[in-house]
């Protein structure tokens, strides 16, 4: 059995923004691929959600409006382009992973695609186990680690999440065993 360390794993950090509270309403996705502790690829896409009506709260959070995504492809059109990012990934990383995993799985299911089968590592949980912070919210962890963040922009959130994972797994290498 091989020992997994940050130096011999590949993972994908993912972040979704949604148009409303339903998990099929992805309106943006950010992906960051990390191989052997280094960022090797990035992708950001706007997505046309299935409903024109955006929740005003969601719009205030991420600043994406229907007009921004009206001409964007639907998830089913971009998934064939995004799926290869997950090839050879040992796991997927997200801050509050349950949310992003549910959006990914719901959107894949809605378009009859298989979702990636890799386990998810939650950087909220990693942060709790690694640092004694007053808050483990993304901006707080980024501030603690000196990571630049444009919060609720999917590309920035995914990159921040990737960097949190790299830092956390370097400081707490045993945590990787809870995922793999």
Residue frames relative to the residue before (quaternion, step in Angstrom):
aa qw qx qy qz dx dy dz
X 1.0000 0.0000 0.0000 0.0000 0.00 0.00 0.00
X 0.3487 -0.7563 0.5118 0.2107 3.60 -0.76 0.99
X 0.4102 -0.6765 0.5560 0.2551 3.53 -1.19 0.63
X 0.2659 -0.7679 0.5644 0.1451 3.56 -0.75 1.06
X 0.0335 0.7517 -0.6575 0.0376 3.52 -0.99 0.96
X 0.6883 -0.4603 0.3464 0.4409 3.54 -1.26 0.25
X 0.6684 0.5313 -0.2960 0.4282 3.59 1.09 -0.68
X 0.7795 0.2736 -0.1958 0.5283 3.61 1.18 -0.10
X 0.6048 0.5205 -0.3878 0.4613 3.57 1.12 0.63
X 0.2232 -0.7173 0.6459 0.1362 3.50 -1.37 0.45
X 0.0758 0.8018 -0.5909 0.0472 3.57 -0.91 0.86
X 0.3135 -0.7147 0.5953 0.1911 3.51 -1.35 0.34
X 0.2148 -0.7344 0.6302 0.1316 3.55 -0.88 0.99
X 0.0655 -0.8128 0.5787 -0.0117 3.56 -0.92 0.93
X 0.0239 0.7725 -0.6346 0.0008 3.53 -1.16 0.65
X 0.1479 -0.7723 0.6143 0.0652 3.53 -1.01 0.93
X 0.1570 -0.6838 0.6936 0.1633 3.49 -1.38 0.43
X 0.1895 -0.8002 0.5635 0.0792 3.57 -1.01 0.83
X 0.5325 -0.6528 0.4585 0.2831 3.52 -1.23 0.65
X 0.7877 0.0125 0.0100 0.6159 3.55 1.19 -0.57
X 0.7293 -0.4511 0.2883 0.4260 3.59 -1.23 -0.15
X 0.5710 0.5877 -0.3917 0.4184 3.60 1.21 -0.19
X 0.5115 -0.7023 0.4198 0.2625 3.55 -0.93 0.95
X 0.6221 0.5289 -0.3586 0.4524 3.62 1.21 -0.11
X 0.6045 0.6302 -0.3203 0.3672 3.58 1.30 -0.11
X 0.1514 0.8031 -0.5604 0.1341 3.62 1.01 0.68
X 0.0730 -0.7995 0.5954 0.0318 3.55 -0.93 0.93
X 0.7764 0.0492 -0.0773 0.6235 3.58 1.32 -0.05
X 0.0505 -0.7756 0.6283 0.0334 3.53 -1.20 0.62
X 0.1125 -0.7530 0.6445 0.0709 3.52 -1.15 0.76
X 0.0617 -0.7781 0.6250 0.0144 3.57 -1.03 0.87
X 0.0107 -0.7635 0.6457 0.0029 3.54 -1.11 0.78
X 0.2101 -0.7794 0.5823 0.0964 3.56 -0.76 1.09
X 0.0944 -0.7775 0.6216 0.0165 3.55 -0.92 1.04
X 0.0181 -0.7838 0.6200 -0.0302 3.54 -0.84 1.05
X 0.8427 -0.0379 -0.0249 0.5364 3.56 -0.74 1.12
X 0.7374 -0.4525 0.2233 0.4490 3.57 0.97 0.90
X 0.6879 0.4390 -0.2744 0.5087 3.60 1.28 0.03
X 0.4631 -0.6445 0.5286 0.3012 3.56 -1.08 0.76
X 0.0819 -0.8262 0.5574 0.0029 3.56 -0.75 1.10
X 0.8072 0.0417 -0.0253 0.5882 3.61 1.20 -0.26
X 0.0892 -0.7723 0.6282 0.0298 3.55 -1.26 0.59
X 0.0328 0.7725 -0.6342 0.0007 3.54 -1.24 0.52
X 0.0208 -0.7631 0.6459 0.0063 3.55 -1.12 0.75
X 0.0380 0.8021 -0.5933 0.0558 3.55 -0.87 0.95
X 0.3264 -0.6632 0.6315 0.2340 3.51 -1.19 0.69
X 0.1627 -0.7863 0.5944 0.0445 3.55 -1.10 0.78
X 0.3539 -0.7008 0.5715 0.2386 3.58 -0.99 0.80
X 0.2952 -0.7719 0.5349 0.1756 3.60 -0.51 1.15
X 0.6566 -0.5621 0.3352 0.3750 3.60 -1.20 0.36
X 0.7564 0.3003 -0.1869 0.5502 3.62 1.19 -0.33
X 0.4882 -0.6790 0.4749 0.2742 3.57 -1.03 0.86
X 0.6709 0.5115 -0.3031 0.4431 3.57 1.07 -0.70
X 0.1775 -0.7748 0.6025 0.0715 3.55 -0.65 1.18
X 0.4835 -0.6199 0.5272 0.3224 3.55 -1.13 0.63
X 0.4924 -0.6843 0.4427 0.3054 3.63 -0.74 0.99
X 0.6047 0.5484 -0.3625 0.4496 3.61 1.06 -0.66
X 0.6597 0.5025 -0.3070 0.4669 3.59 0.89 -0.93
X 0.6381 0.5275 -0.3293 0.4540 3.59 0.96 -0.81
X 0.6512 0.5057 -0.3159 0.4694 3.59 0.98 -0.82
X 0.6481 0.5317 -0.3198 0.4417 3.59 1.02 -0.78
X 0.8468 0.1955 -0.0790 0.4883 3.61 0.61 -1.08
X 0.4234 -0.7475 0.4388 0.2635 3.60 1.20 -0.20
X 0.5205 0.6032 -0.4337 0.4209 3.57 1.21 0.42
X 0.1182 -0.7954 0.5938 0.0256 3.56 -0.89 1.02
X 0.7008 -0.4527 0.3285 0.4427 3.57 -1.26 0.33
X 0.6337 0.5557 -0.3326 0.4231 3.56 0.94 -0.88
X 0.6373 0.5438 -0.3183 0.4436 3.60 1.13 -0.65
X 0.7997 0.2982 -0.1206 0.5070 3.57 1.09 -0.73
X 0.3874 0.7631 -0.4591 0.2382 3.60 1.26 -0.09
X 0.7543 0.3412 -0.1885 0.5284 3.59 1.07 -0.72
X 0.4808 0.6707 -0.4380 0.3566 3.60 1.27 0.01
X 0.5548 -0.5934 0.4474 0.3741 3.60 -1.15 0.39
X 0.5005 -0.6048 0.5148 0.3446 3.55 -1.24 0.43
X 0.7137 -0.4630 0.3064 0.4270 3.58 -1.24 0.40
X 0.6630 0.5357 -0.3097 0.4213 3.58 0.88 -0.90
X 0.6520 0.5047 -0.3127 0.4715 3.58 1.18 -0.50
X 0.7398 0.4009 -0.2449 0.4818 3.61 1.04 -0.62
X 0.5201 0.6716 -0.4242 0.3139 3.61 1.12 -0.48
X 0.6357 0.5190 -0.3666 0.4384 3.68 0.86 -0.68
X 0.6600 0.4811 -0.3061 0.4892 3.61 1.17 -0.50
X 0.7016 0.4678 -0.2644 0.4679 3.60 1.09 -0.67
X 0.5743 0.6454 -0.3731 0.3383 3.57 1.02 -0.78
X 0.6459 0.5324 -0.3539 0.4172 3.68 0.88 -0.72
X 0.5352 0.6159 -0.4163 0.4012 3.62 1.16 -0.40
X 0.6942 0.4832 -0.2625 0.4645 3.58 1.14 -0.63
X 0.4421 0.6857 -0.4629 0.3465 3.60 1.28 -0.15
X 0.8553 0.1151 -0.1177 0.4913 3.54 -0.98 0.91
X 0.4514 0.6579 -0.4823 0.3618 3.63 1.19 0.27
X 0.4032 -0.7149 0.5215 0.2330 3.55 -0.98 0.86
X 0.7877 -0.0813 0.0663 0.6070 3.57 1.14 -0.63
X 0.3889 -0.6790 0.5768 0.2345 3.53 -1.40 0.19
X 0.2027 -0.7875 0.5769 0.0764 3.56 -0.99 0.88
X 0.1333 0.7638 -0.6268 0.0774 3.55 -1.08 0.78
X 0.4105 -0.6583 0.5647 0.2815 3.55 -1.22 0.53
X 0.7611 0.0101 -0.1249 0.6364 3.53 -0.36 1.36
X 0.0831 -0.8823 0.4629 0.0186 3.51 0.82 1.18
X 0.5787 0.5976 -0.3948 0.3900 3.61 1.00 -0.66
X 0.6481 0.5200 -0.3211 0.4544 3.60 0.98 -0.80
X 0.7279 0.4367 -0.2612 0.4596 3.59 0.65 -1.10
X 0.6133 0.5342 -0.3507 0.4642 3.59 1.06 -0.67
X 0.6769 0.4860 -0.3082 0.4588 3.60 0.90 -0.85
X 0.6277 0.5109 -0.3427 0.4771 3.62 1.03 -0.68
X 0.6600 0.5107 -0.3084 0.4565 3.59 0.86 -0.93
X 0.7025 0.4654 -0.2760 0.4623 3.58 0.80 -0.98
X 0.6507 0.5097 -0.3205 0.4627 3.60 0.98 -0.79
X 0.6737 0.4867 -0.3053 0.4649 3.59 0.85 -0.90
X 0.6326 0.5114 -0.3388 0.4729 3.61 0.97 -0.76
X 0.6665 0.5087 -0.3031 0.4530 3.58 0.88 -0.95
X 0.6432 0.5452 -0.3249 0.4283 3.60 0.93 -0.85
X 0.7616 0.3232 -0.1783 0.5326 3.58 1.13 -0.64
X 0.5145 -0.6966 0.3778 0.3277 3.57 1.29 0.50
X 0.4512 0.6289 -0.4904 0.4005 3.56 0.99 0.91
X 0.4502 -0.6297 0.5485 0.3162 3.53 -1.23 0.48
X 0.3818 -0.7032 0.5516 0.2354 3.55 -0.94 0.91
X 0.6167 -0.5279 0.4076 0.4181 3.59 -1.14 0.44
X 0.3890 -0.7561 0.4904 0.1913 3.55 -1.01 0.85
X 0.4542 0.7078 -0.4506 0.2994 3.60 1.21 -0.17
X 0.5322 -0.6075 0.4749 0.3495 3.56 -1.17 0.55
X 0.3893 -0.6978 0.5537 0.2343 3.55 -1.27 0.47
X 0.1852 -0.7156 0.6611 0.1286 3.52 -1.19 0.73
X 0.2414 -0.7766 0.5695 0.1196 3.56 -0.79 1.05
X 0.3353 -0.7699 0.5063 0.1962 3.59 -0.59 1.09
X 0.5079 0.5822 -0.4463 0.4517 3.61 1.21 -0.13
X 0.6866 0.4724 -0.2749 0.4795 3.57 0.88 -0.99
X 0.6278 0.5285 -0.3319 0.4651 3.59 0.98 -0.84
X 0.6476 0.5208 -0.3133 0.4597 3.59 0.95 -0.88
X 0.6513 0.5212 -0.3140 0.4534 3.58 0.93 -0.87
X 0.7155 0.4531 -0.2449 0.4721 3.57 1.01 -0.86
X 0.7334 0.4504 -0.2243 0.4570 3.59 1.17 -0.50
X 0.8075 0.1470 -0.0530 0.5689 3.59 0.91 -0.87
X 0.3648 -0.6894 0.5775 0.2411 3.56 -1.21 0.52
X 0.1194 0.8109 -0.5541 0.1453 3.55 0.15 1.32
X 0.5583 -0.5934 0.4584 0.3551 3.57 -1.15 0.57
X 0.7826 0.0652 -0.0188 0.6188 3.58 1.15 -0.68
X 0.2487 -0.7645 0.5768 0.1447 3.55 -1.08 0.74
X 0.3209 0.7290 -0.5274 0.2956 3.57 1.18 0.52
X 0.6887 -0.5291 0.3107 0.3863 3.53 -1.13 0.69
X 0.6840 0.4700 -0.3277 0.4516 3.68 0.74 -0.83
X 0.6505 0.5259 -0.3208 0.4444 3.59 1.00 -0.76
X 0.6637 0.4834 -0.3066 0.4814 3.58 0.92 -0.88
X 0.6385 0.5220 -0.3255 0.4625 3.59 0.98 -0.81
X 0.6389 0.5142 -0.3306 0.4670 3.59 0.94 -0.81
X 0.6423 0.5334 -0.3150 0.4514 3.59 0.93 -0.91
X 0.7650 0.3739 -0.1866 0.4901 3.60 0.94 -0.89
X 0.4603 -0.6953 0.4416 0.3312 3.60 1.26 -0.11
X 0.4015 0.7063 -0.4749 0.3383 3.58 1.13 0.70
X 0.4281 -0.6881 0.5297 0.2503 3.56 -0.89 0.97
X 0.0090 0.8184 -0.5720 0.0550 3.59 -0.94 0.88
X 0.1230 -0.7046 0.6945 0.0778 3.52 -1.08 0.92
X 0.2288 -0.8538 0.4494 0.1295 3.54 0.42 1.32
X 0.8276 0.1687 -0.2185 0.4888 3.52 -1.07 1.05
X 0.5048 0.4845 -0.4939 0.5162 3.54 1.15 0.69
X 0.4805 -0.7319 0.3933 0.2806 3.57 -0.44 1.23
X 0.6426 0.5161 -0.3411 0.4522 3.62 0.97 -0.72
X 0.6796 0.4839 -0.2860 0.4714 3.58 0.92 -0.90
X 0.6570 0.5090 -0.3117 0.4606 3.57 0.94 -0.86
X 0.6526 0.5040 -0.3193 0.4671 3.61 0.98 -0.81
X 0.6617 0.4901 -0.3168 0.4707 3.60 0.94 -0.80
X 0.6313 0.5200 -0.3323 0.4697 3.59 0.97 -0.80
X 0.6406 0.5263 -0.3127 0.4636 3.56 0.96 -0.88
X 0.6405 0.5203 -0.3212 0.4646 3.59 0.96 -0.85
X 0.6889 0.4776 -0.2785 0.4688 3.57 0.92 -0.91
X 0.5969 0.5326 -0.3575 0.4818 3.60 1.11 -0.62
X 0.6539 0.5122 -0.3130 0.4606 3.58 0.93 -0.89
X 0.6495 0.5086 -0.3244 0.4628 3.59 0.89 -0.88
X 0.6837 0.4782 -0.2862 0.4711 3.60 0.83 -0.97
X 0.6852 0.4984 -0.2864 0.4472 3.57 0.88 -0.96
X 0.6953 0.4625 -0.2802 0.4733 3.59 0.94 -0.82
X 0.5920 0.5288 -0.3713 0.4817 3.60 1.20 -0.37
X 0.7259 0.4255 -0.2387 0.4848 3.57 0.95 -0.88
X 0.7822 0.1858 -0.0781 0.5895 3.58 1.14 -0.61
X 0.0512 -0.8653 0.4973 0.0364 3.62 0.65 1.09
X 0.5956 0.5849 -0.3650 0.4122 3.59 1.11 -0.51
X 0.5521 0.6278 -0.3973 0.3785 3.59 1.16 -0.45
X 0.5624 0.6106 -0.3843 0.4040 3.58 1.12 -0.60
X 0.6228 0.5620 -0.3317 0.4316 3.57 1.09 -0.65
X 0.6176 0.5380 -0.3556 0.4502 3.59 1.17 -0.36
X 0.6850 0.4594 -0.2680 0.4979 3.57 1.27 -0.36
X 0.7911 0.2930 -0.1340 0.5199 3.59 0.86 -1.00
